[in-house]
Amino acid sequence: MRPSTLRALKRAAELTRQNRLTEAVLIAEPVILAADSYEGDEILRWLADHVTDFTGLSDKEMP
């Protein structure tokens, strides 16, 4: 995954934790849409592995 993509996803996670979902989507959506199929797969894996980055909950708190 490109470093700029990772930065955008991390920033989107930070904004989501701050209840700033609209801003998070504005940052993450263009990066996700511009990704090729290989990077898209990496993004999906990263999102699945970092759900708690977006929720602010620990693994133990997840339902």
N, C-alpha and C positions, 0 to 999 in steps of 0.2 A: 504494500500500500504506500502511496506517495506520502511524504511527510506533511504536505499541505492538507491532504485528506484526513489524516490522523488528527492534525490540529483542529480542523473544522469539527470533527466528531467529538473530540474532547471538549471543545467550547460549547457545542450544542448540549452535551451532557451537563455541563456546568450551568448553563442557562435553564435547562429543564428543572434541575434541582432548586433553582431560584423561582420556580413557577413562571418563567418567561418563555413559554412554549412557542409563541409566535416567532420570537426572535431566533429560537433554536431551530425551528423549521426553515426560516429564511437563510440560515447559515448552512445547514446540513443538506437541504434538498438539492441545490445546484451541484454540489460535490457528488452526491449520490447519482444524480441523473447523468452527470458527465463521465461516470466511471465506465470502463469497458467491462466485459464479462468477467475477466480475471480479477480485476480490482473489485468489482461488485460482489464476487464471492468472498473476497477478503473482508469487505465491509460487513457483509452478513455475519460472518464468523465473529468479527470484532464486536458487533452489536450484541450477538448472543452471549459472548463471553463477558460483556461489560454492562449487563442490564442494571446492576446495582449502581453504576456510575450515573445512570439517568434517574433512578428512583431515590437514591440517597439511603436506601435500606441495605443492611448487611444480608449476606446469604441466609443467615439464620432467621431473619425477619420476613423473608420472602414467603408468600403463601404457597 
